Amino acid sequence: MLVYTLLPILVFYGLLLQRLTVKKNFYKLQTENYISQKKYTLMFWFLLLWLLAVFKGLSVGTDTQMYYQFFRSSNYEIFEPGISFIYDIAKKYNNYLFFSIFVYLIFLFFIFKGIEKNCPNYLISIFFFILTYVYLTSFNQVRQLIAVSLIFCFIHYLLSKKDRYKFVVIILIALLFHRSAIFLFLLFLVPKRKLKLKYTIPFFILTIFLYFIPDFRDIFGKFIINFSGFYADKYEVNTKYFFSMNKDKGLVELMPVIFQMGILLFTHTYMEAKKNLNINYNLFDFSYNIITINLCLYAIAGIEAVDRIQIYLSVFNIYFYSLLFHQLLNDTNKYIARLVPFIILIFWLIYYFLRIITNNQGVVPYTFLN
């Protein structure tokens, strides 16, 4: 557990060391505060997180042993072509370490490339990459997280009127690593403008109500089977587990969801008019909508197939909180600018450590090449 405790502490310490810089916009006659952007910051954290993932022991993560056994038995043809190709490389050199090296190299490369392109303050983004558990989820669902990283990095295609259909190519590439990427065509239906409160609030209330109705989740699971096509075929030997409610989630699990709903409502009411910074507001609004949908999906939480879909949506927390914090960093109300980030960080730190303590994803304890 020590490794996972030190990770957020080290990022936070790095944030304290980073100096505040000011950029001038001569066209708008204004200045903008940044947490100093340095390329070596990205490189340092890329290498550190990559090495931790590559050299983790076979007992770290519930799926790690499975991936290793597929390598030992050479029975990995059941996986998607992209993953099978990486297995072929590892098998050629008869070393499983090659598999870990390449899968985590691809995953982290596209995550960090997305951060570099779209996030104004690198360390804040890396902080939420860790705190929101996206990084540690890759210790298990590494195939799907490669697909997630591709969507994360190239989401600007979807937001562009001119290039949005290039996003279809990205989805097809993501399908080479995990079939769940078939659901990502639904992203074309997500509004690009921020959802209005008259829709968001009823959705949140309905989510909380449906959360306590298990029968609704099972009905929705059956609907997903009919919609999923070849993705459902992949899990036909375990359909009941994958498309029915199999995890009991109560009030304790709902509380973090409600808190995040509160953050979104605050963002909508307070930050709406503050659009004078050099950031991608289209991405901010789209991330807001994606996270809203993700939180509403907790109405059917506990279905494995839905949990897998939520992984694609949860990664947008990195963009959302990075862009939100930058707006707060430049807010004229110093009380709000300090209090709100503090409350958000405390929440995510507590949530992160609760997941570590309960050994979510089976990542505790961390072992090195064992």
Disulfide bonds with the S-S distance in Angstrom:
none
